[in-house]
Amino acid sequence: MEKKSKNYQVVDISKFSDQDLADAFVFPKTTNSSAEEKREEAEFWSDRRKQFENRTSEQKIYTKLLQLKFQLEEYIGNYKYEEALNFGYFLNEYVSRQEKKDKQFALEVDIKPAVLSQYINNHRKPTEKFVVRLELHSNGMIPAISWFKLVQKDKEHEIMTNQDLRRMESKHVKNHLKLAY
Amino acid sequence: MYIIDTITGEHIPAAVSKIDLKEIALINKSKRFDFNWNAEKLNDVYKLAAEGISEPLGLMSLVDRPEDFATEIRLIAVSKDNKGKERRYDRIAGSMIAFACKESFAAGYNGFICLKPKTLIKDHYREKYNLQSTKLFLVSEGSNSLDLIKAYYQDGKEK
């Protein structure tokens, strides 16, 4: 049995094979770091910072796009709705993170710049064709279904909260159920 | 994301979510996991839960290191009844590592994750997750982190 440290209830590693331990745990060494280890650790983090900062422009764009992909997926995967994180926001991010002008991007996906602007400003609902073009443009990095779910999330919020629409439509509804619900 | 029931071979949808201090204390009290998880309260602690199974199957402590553009995995443990050869469910630790990769991408670190393992099981981590080895740390980033995400978040049951 390993020596028990103040911070950890240490596992009795002698009961398990190395493979079983690797399948079950990630845990750091419990002994205090030596001066040599502390130096190596500082060196590791310093190298990491240098490596990250010295990326090429292309690598930086790629990292930003991957960040957007995972932020988008996280957002559509949870129930919380945030007005600012709508389709237009993510589309605008997708274009600007590539350091492209709207006009250039519109050309690349064969739509008019005015239409792109309407999408970005949420004045027009994107078509299926357009979200498929976005998937193709990203070479599959951001699938059409992710863009579609984003549109759907905006729509769900709209339909749940649109009181004006309810007022307008109420004049078309007669003899509604009197049962309490 | 799914785990595998080693008895039936069934794929069970699973999800990783953050837990608060209250839940950490409760889980710690249950003694279903090794280590003192109360000591991880200053970090972000996550649990892996699977559909139809009431208790969490895995715990993970992450440290966000924005100044180093990295997500550090401090600690991972599967529940006591799921370790060793008699374990009921598989893919728990791997799923949590893949989740850490996702968090790292979403933070803008290009999927850079690292962990400081015990020396004796370093080779197994390296082999199982294709991690790169430095003197002290094991590291994954970029395409390897994407591969880990693809390996553990697939089959249309993503969460």
Interface residues (C-beta under 8 A of the other chain):
Chain A: N7 Y8 Q9 V10 V11 I13 K15 F16 S17 D18 Q19 D20 L21 A22 D23 A24 F25 V26 F27 P28 K29 E37 E40 E41 F44 W45 R48 R49 F52 Q59 Y62 T63 K64 L66 Q67 K69 F70 Q71 E73 E74 G77
Chain B: D34 F35 N36 A39 M60 R65 E67 D68 F69 A70 I73 R74 L75 I76 A77 V78 N82 K83 G84 K85 R87 D90 I92 A93 I97 K102 F105 A106 A107 G108 Y109 N110 G111 F112 L115 K116 P117 K118 T119 L120 I121 D123 H124 Y125 K128 T134 K135 L136 F137 L146 E158 K159
